[in-house]
Amino acid sequence: MRRGVVLLLAAALLAGLGYGVARLGPQASDAVRDRLADPQPVSPVSAAASSQARNHPAEAVVDGLSNNFWAPAAEGAGHGEYVELTFAAPFRLLDLIVHPGVSAQRDAFLRQARPAELELTLWTSQGEAESTTLRLADQAGPQTFHHVVDDVVKARLTVRESYGSAAGRRTAIGEVEFFRRP
């Protein structure tokens, strides 16, 4: 009888393990591949914005230059203003780097408003959207966010809160970088 109970428990354990592998196997495999991957940069094919200040177009957030930036047309905190990026082919997003403000140099960085909170909305090739909030520190230089989403074709960064907003200032984003799993 004891042997029968042991065999029954072993069979139940194997069945549970088999069910878990079948059910969670692809997700576990993706999680391992994401952690082991060397993220590769991916560039958008187009950039658009809700509005843009003169000489500070949406394309500036992906031009690779640290002395260019996007800023909305209206002065102030920029609440609800966004920049939207479209990609040529779907990819698995692993990381996102945001360079807030107009420069990585502290004195220039403080001359304009900077995003404190951005809403990141990602669309898949199936048209499904997913949003998350990115909270940025009020410091010059790149800020990295690990956010894994599969099948991304479009991304939108919407300004929710800003640092240093005042008359004569616009909320600026210097650069945005996306990294995919190879």
N, C-alpha and C positions, 0 to 999 in steps of 0.2 A: 504494500500500500504506500509506503514511504517513497519508493522508487517511482510510482505512478504520479504522486503529487509533484515530485521534483521534475519529472518529464513534462507534466502539465504546465508548471510554472515556466520552464525553459521554453516551451512552445509559445506560451503567452508572451514572454519577453521578446522572442524572435518575431512574432507577429506584430507586436507593437513597434519594434525597431524597423521592420519592413514597411509598415504603414508610415512611420515618421520619415523614412528616407524617400518613399514615393511621394509623400505630400510636401515635404520641405526640402527635398534634395536640390531642385533647381535654385531655390532661394539661397540655400547654404553654399552652393557652388558659386553663385554670383557674388556673394559676400566675400568668399575667399579670394576669388579672382579680382574683386575691387581692391582688396587690401594688398595683394601682391603686385598689382599693375603699376607700371610707371606712367602716370597720367600724361597724356599728350595734348598740346594746345589745339583748340578748334576755333576757327574764325567764322564769324557770321558773313553772309553775303549781302545783307542790307541792314541799315539802321534807320529808325524813324523815331520821332518824339512827339509828345502832345503839343509842344511848342519849343522854340529854340531862340536864344538871344542872338543878336547879330554877331557874326564871327565865332559863334560857339555852337556848331551844329551837332546833331545826334551822332554823326560819323566819328566825331572826336573821341568818343568813349572806346573805340576799337581801332584807332589809327596807330597805336604803338608808340606815340609820342607823349612824353611827360609834360610838355609845355602847352598842350591843347586840352580843352575840356568842353563838356556839354553843360549848358545852363539853360533853364527855361526862360522864356521871354519876359515874364513878370518878375519884378523884384520881390524879395521877401523869402518866406520859408519854403515855397514851392510845393505845398501840400497838394497831392493828387497829380502832380506833373510826373511824366514817365518817359523813359527811353525804351524802345522795343527793338530787339535784334532777331533776325531770321537767319536760319542756317540752311545750307544746301541739301544736307542729308541728315536723317535721324541719327542720334548718337546717345551713348550712355554717359550722362554728366556725373563726374566724380567730385570736382572741386570748382570753386568760383573765387576769383580774386577781385576785390573792389579797391580802387585807388580813389578815396574821397577827396573832394576839394580841387583846387586849381593847380596845386604843386606839391611835391614831396618836401620842399623847403619850408620850414616852419613859419617864417615871416610872411611869405607869399600865401601859404595855406590859410593863415588867419585873416586874410583880407576879404575873403568871400565866405558865404555860408557853406556849410558842409552837411551832408546827410547824416542824421543820427539813427534813423530807422528807414529801411527800404523794404517794400513788399516785393518779393521775388515770385513772379508767376511764370510757370513753365507749361508749354503746350506740347502734347505728343502728336505723332503723325495721325492718330485716331481722333484728334480734336479735343481730347480731354485736357483739362487744366488743373494744375496743382499750385497752391500758393503757400509761401512760408515767409516769416519775418526775419530779416537780417538786421541785427543791432550792431552798429559801428561805433568804435571808440573815436573820440575827438582827437585824433592824432594823424599826423602826416604819414604817408607811405601806404603800402599795400596791406590789405586785411583779407585773410583767407577763410573761406567757409567750405566745409565738407558737406556736400548735399548730393546724395545719389538719387538720380531719376533716370529711368530708361526711356529711350525713344524720343528724345527732346528735338523739336524742330523750331521752336520759337521761345524767346525769353523776354520778359518785361520787368524792369525795375521801376517801381513807383515810390516817389518820395512820400513818407508818412510823417517824419519829424526831422528837424534840422537843428544844427548848432550854429550860433553866430548870425542868425537872420536879423536883418535890420534894413531900413531904408537905404537904397543904393547898393544893396548886396543881393546876389542871386545864389541859390543852392547849386553847387557844382559837383560834377563827377568827372574825374580826370581820365580814368581808364577802367575797363571791365575785361577780365580774362576768363575764358572757359576752358576746362580741361576734361577730356573724355578718356574712357578706357580704350586702349588700343585693341 
